[in-house]
């Protein structure tokens, strides 16, 4: 038994660790917590910002409608509650999409006004 025990290893010293040049990173997912802070664990080109929420609300809304149409007979009260909660979540996402899209249009208009006034000066 004693021959199987290994002595504890000493922790590596800082000078023994490989150093990476400053300012160079391997990409966005070097630190996963930073990726989550910046918006998620995946990226789909063209679905930035409110477009991803719009897609999610649309797909989930269509799934709710398909579920209702495919359900035989009268739905149970628990299914009605579930559908109401799902519909409320989809509606909330659509409201967020509308607010974010309006904010983006307002910001673009403000930038255009600022650029036009800067050219006049």
ROMAR-662275 format. One line per field, with one value per residue: residue in one letter; x, y, z of N, C-alpha, C in turn. Coordinates in pm, whole numbers, plus 50000, padded with zeros to 5 digits. Layout:
# residues N
resn (A_...) $
npx (X_...) $
npy (Y_...) $
npz (Z_...) $
capx (X_...) $
capy (Y_...) $
capz (Z_...) $
cpx (X_...) $
cpy (Y_...) $
cpz (Z_...) $
# end
This chain:
# residues 121
resn (X_X_X_X_X_X_X_X_X_X_X_X_X_X_X_X_X_X_X_X_X_X_X_X_X_X_X_X_X_X_X_X_X_X_X_X_X_X_X_X_X_X_X_X_X_X_X_X_X_X_X_X_X_X_X_X_X_X_X_X_X_X_X_X_X_X_X_X_X_X_X_X_X_X_X_X_X_X_X_X_X_X_X_X_X_X_X_X_X_X_X_X_X_X_X_X_X_X_X_X_X_X_X_X_X_X_X_X_X_X_X_X_X_X_X_X_X_X_X_X_X) $
npx (50082_50192_50374_50217_50129_50173_50394_50275_50229_50407_50273_50266_50505_50467_50649_50705_50489_50360_50388_50173_50170_50096_49781_49702_49457_49278_49027_48671_48564_48751_48732_48473_48277_48281_48179_47916_47836_47843_47640_47569_47593_47624_47647_47483_47525_47367_47152_47161_47097_46766_46662_46706_46541_46297_46284_46280_46039_45857_45891_45826_45563_45438_45474_45308_45056_45050_45055_44811_44634_44692_44614_44389_44036_43883_44092_44270_44247_44498_44653_44549_44630_44907_44936_44846_45043_45266_45186_45176_45447_45554_45426_45540_45808_45774_45692_45926_46093_45973_46018_46300_46360_46246_46401_46648_46594_46544_46796_46953_46839_46905_47184_47210_47108_47301_47529_47456_47433_47696_47824_47729_47851) $
npy (49880_50126_50164_50239_50489_50823_51096_51422_51667_51962_52288_52448_52698_53048_53143_52915_52863_52871_53168_53396_53619_53964_54118_53945_53716_53404_53417_53475_53296_53242_53287_53148_53261_53528_53517_53444_53668_53856_53784_53516_53164_53089_53186_53322_53427_53719_53700_53879_54068_54191_54023_53751_53711_53760_53547_53332_53383_53361_53092_52953_53042_52939_52669_52644_52688_52475_52262_52296_52255_51993_51851_51613_51631_51798_52024_51971_52147_52202_52201_52423_52625_52598_52663_52926_53048_53006_53152_53406_53444_53444_53672_53865_53849_53940_54202_54302_54280_54467_54702_54710_54725_54972_55138_55102_55215_55479_55547_55527_55733_55951_55944_55998_56259_56386_56349_56493_56752_56790_56799_57037_57223) $
npz (50000_50074_49872_49661_49714_49624_49664_49759_49502_49429_49389_49068_48992_48921_48737_48596_48434_48101_47914_47751_47477_47537_47466_47274_47198_47204_47106_47128_47316_47516_47786_47935_48107_48040_47785_47835_47980_47779_47614_47548_47468_47210_46866_46593_46276_46158_46326_46539_46836_46852_46658_46708_46929_46807_46625_46808_46949_46739_46650_46887_46923_46693_46750_46974_46856_46673_46854_46980_46767_46700_46920_47036_47093_47378_47549_47858_48174_48275_48044_47918_48094_48066_47793_47800_47957_47792_47566_47679_47739_47479_47381_47546_47462_47198_47247_47362_47140_46970_47119_47129_46856_46790_46953_46830_46577_46658_46760_46529_46377_46537_46519_46249_46241_46402_46245_46017_46124_46202_45959_45857_46014) $
capx (50000_50278_50442_50122_50110_50266_50407_50198_50303_50413_50201_50360_50537_50422_50751_50708_50375_50386_50336_50115_50195_49986_49701_49664_49367_49238_48893_48564_48532_48865_48677_48331_48189_48273_48089_47780_47808_47827_47519_47526_47687_47635_47633_47433_47536_47239_47050_47205_46999_46625_46623_46703_46419_46185_46282_46237_45896_45782_45896_45748_45422_45393_45468_45187_44941_45054_45020_44667_44563_44718_44559_44254_43934_43887_44216_44256_44272_44644_44705_44509_44720_45039_44930_44834_45176_45351_45144_45218_45592_45576_45383_45642_45923_45740_45696_46067_46143_45923_46086_46441_46365_46218_46520_46750_46558_46566_46941_47002_46795_46985_47318_47200_47096_47431_47620_47414_47469_47842_47865_47693_47941) $
capy (50000_50242_50186_50298_50630_50918_51216_51534_51752_52104_52370_52509_52838_53137_53155_52791_52857_52936_53304_53433_53761_54053_54171_53839_53620_53297_53441_53520_53199_53210_53285_53123_53351_53653_53492_53448_53808_53934_53752_53381_53058_53062_53304_53293_53551_53772_53694_53956_54158_54156_53924_53620_53706_53750_53409_53244_53406_53308_52945_52906_53070_52839_52541_52646_52672_52338_52174_52308_52193_51849_51788_51562_51657_51918_52023_51976_52280_52220_52236_52562_52710_52591_52739_53068_53094_53010_53265_53529_53457_53485_53812_53948_53855_54026_54340_54338_54298_54596_54810_54715_54772_55116_55203_55100_55316_55611_55569_55551_55866_56047_55946_56068_56403_56433_56353_56605_56880_56800_56839_57177_57308) $
capz (50000_50083_49745_49568_49748_49567_49746_49701_49410_49461_49292_48974_49018_48816_48632_48519_48345_47972_47904_47622_47449_47575_47358_47180_47260_47114_47054_47217_47420_47601_47921_47912_48181_47964_47673_47888_48013_47657_47540_47524_47444_47068_46781_46460_46198_46110_46432_46654_46897_46860_46557_46771_47009_46713_46577_46917_46974_46625_46653_47002_46896_46597_46820_47056_46767_46623_46965_47002_46655_46699_47040_47012_47194_47462_47631_48004_48229_48289_47913_47894_48173_48002_47669_47834_48000_47674_47483_47748_47720_47339_47369_47611_47372_47085_47297_47375_47003_46920_47190_47086_46717_46794_47009_46724_46476_46717_46769_46393_46338_46614_46459_46120_46272_46450_46130_45931_46189_46201_45823_45838_46093) $
cpx (50086_50348_50349_50099_50216_50278_50328_50287_50300_50338_50301_50383_50493_50523_50759_50594_50408_50318_50285_50142_50072_49912_49657_49576_49328_49099_48796_48544_48651_48819_48526_48239_48176_48179_47944_47742_47779_47709_47493_47636_47698_47611_47587_47442_47400_47130_47097_47088_46859_46583_46616_46578_46296_46172_46231_46088_45811_45777_45812_45600_45364_45382_45345_45063_44936_45013_44869_44589_44579_44658_44416_44160_43954_44013_44183_44289_44422_44706_44668_44599_44859_45041_44921_44969_45271_45317_45185_45369_45624_45538_45486_45767_45895_45738_45840_46130_46101_45996_46232_46453_46341_46339_46632_46722_46581_46715_46999_46962_46875_47127_47316_47187_47229_47531_47585_47451_47620_47892_47835_47792_48077) $
cpy (50126_50270_50250_50446_50717_51037_51330_51620_51896_52180_52435_52656_52921_53147_53029_52782_52925_53072_53329_53581_53845_54101_54066_53740_53516_53318_53478_53426_53156_53198_53268_53218_53485_53636_53500_53591_53890_53888_53609_53285_53023_53190_53259_53423_53592_53770_53766_54036_54105_54049_53783_53605_53692_53608_53315_53260_53348_53156_52892_52930_52970_52701_52533_52623_52529_52239_52177_52237_52041_51777_51740_51600_51788_51916_52031_52116_52306_52257_52380_52660_52714_52673_52889_53125_53104_53127_53398_53551_53500_53631_53905_53960_53947_54173_54389_54363_54433_54712_54823_54766_54922_55193_55208_55203_55457_55645_55599_55690_55974_56057_56019_56218_56460_56444_56470_56739_56898_56843_56985_57271_57325) $
cpz (50000_49950_49642_49597_49683_49659_49681_49612_49458_49352_49197_49009_48899_48702_48547_48418_48212_47966_47763_47600_47483_47451_47258_47253_47155_47058_47164_47335_47503_47745_47909_47988_48109_47845_47719_47923_47889_47574_47506_47488_47296_46991_46643_46380_46142_46215_46557_46708_46895_46759_46615_46857_46920_46660_46685_46944_46862_46628_46769_46983_46798_46661_46910_46971_46715_46732_46989_46892_46653_46819_47011_47126_47267_47549_47781_48054_48245_48155_47879_47969_48109_47874_47697_47878_47881_47584_47546_47731_47577_47320_47431_47523_47253_47126_47313_47238_46950_46987_47145_46941_46711_46849_46906_46615_46530_46724_46631_46345_46410_46557_46325_46141_46317_46335_46038_45993_46193_46063_45797_45907_46030) $
# end
